C-alpha cells in the first residue's frame, strides 16, 4: 500500500476515517449516485471542518501534535457528550 494511502487509513492521522468509509460505502451501494449519498458527504465535510478548527486552535496554543491522537479525540468527543457533526 502506498505511503499516502496508509496515512489516510491511519486513525491517528485521519479523524474522519469512519465518515470517509461511510460515504465511500454509500457510493458503492448506490451505483455512484451522488444525490443519494449527500447526507454522508455533509457529515464528512462537517467532521473535517470541526477537526480542522481543533487543529488550528491547538497550533495557535502551541500544542503538539496539532492534530489530537485517536485517544485524545475520543476524550474530546466524550467530554462534549454529543457528536459536534
Secondary structure, DSSP 4 states (H G I P E B T S, - for coil): --HHHHHHT-TTT-TTHHHHHHHHHHHHHTTT-GGGGHHHHHHHHHHHHHHHHHHHHHHHTT-SSSSPPHHHHHHHHHHHTS---
